[in-house]
Amino acid sequence: MRILCGMLTLTLILVPFAFGQDASIGTRAVDSAENLRQLAQAYYAWRNENDPVGSSSQGLHTWDEKLQDYSESAIAMRRKHLAETLAQVNSMRTDSWAKDDQIDWLLFRSQIEGAVFL
């Protein structure tokens, strides 16, 4: 399934991903394109729920009646989540991946870096 994310299209498989995965797990399992897809799917679900106005403007009207929480604690939690997600993406070894998967990794990483920058 292809999911449109802003102006970028990434190939994603809709599989839930458990955050907090131990980084000491074998690198083959963690450094797979499938895990990138799972991480991306979990991130986009989190992003949509944590930015209800943004998700509504992109056509997902699940949280139309809500506004983003701008409390200090909510902002800190979002920043922490973004930093953890970026660390997971940056720790992936992509050398042996197919070219398309490496491009997906690079595009996804740039999206996370953009969110961290804001």
BELMOLIN-V457966 format. One record per backbone hydrogen bond with DSSP energy under -0.5 kcal/mol. NH is the residue of the N-H (numbers start at 1). CO is the residue of the C=O. E is the energy in kcal/mol with one decimal. If there is no record, write none. Layout:
# BELMOLIN-V457966
nh | co | e
NH | CO | E
NH | CO | E
This chain:
# BELMOLIN-V457966
nh | co | e
3 | 10 | -1.6
5 | 3 | -0.5
5 | 8 | -3.0
6 | 4 | -0.6
8 | 5 | -2.2
10 | 3 | -1.4
10 | 8 | -0.6
12 | 1 | -1.7
12 | 10 | -0.7
15 | 13 | -1.7
19 | 17 | -0.7
25 | 22 | -1.5
29 | 26 | -0.6
30 | 26 | -1.8
31 | 27 | -3.0
32 | 29 | -0.6
32 | 30 | -0.5
36 | 32 | -1.6
37 | 33 | -2.2
38 | 34 | -2.3
39 | 35 | -2.7
40 | 36 | -2.8
41 | 37 | -2.6
42 | 38 | -2.3
43 | 39 | -2.5
44 | 40 | -2.8
45 | 41 | -2.0
46 | 42 | -2.4
47 | 43 | -3.3
48 | 44 | -2.5
49 | 45 | -1.9
50 | 46 | -2.4
51 | 47 | -1.4
55 | 51 | -2.6
56 | 52 | -2.0
57 | 53 | -2.2
58 | 54 | -1.0
59 | 56 | -1.6
60 | 55 | -2.7
61 | 59 | -0.8
64 | 61 | -0.9
66 | 63 | -2.0
70 | 68 | -0.6
75 | 71 | -2.5
76 | 72 | -2.2
77 | 73 | -2.3
78 | 74 | -2.4
79 | 75 | -2.5
80 | 76 | -2.3
81 | 77 | -2.4
82 | 78 | -2.6
83 | 79 | -2.5
84 | 80 | -2.5
85 | 81 | -2.5
86 | 82 | -2.8
87 | 83 | -2.2
88 | 84 | -2.0
89 | 85 | -2.4
90 | 86 | -3.0
91 | 87 | -1.5
92 | 89 | -1.3
94 | 92 | -0.7
97 | 94 | -1.8
102 | 98 | -2.3
103 | 99 | -2.2
104 | 100 | -2.3
105 | 101 | -2.3
106 | 102 | -2.2
107 | 103 | -2.8
108 | 104 | -2.7
109 | 105 | -2.7
110 | 106 | -2.1
111 | 107 | -1.8
112 | 108 | -2.2
113 | 109 | -2.8
114 | 110 | -2.1
115 | 111 | -1.9
116 | 112 | -2.5
117 | 113 | -2.2
118 | 114 | -1.5
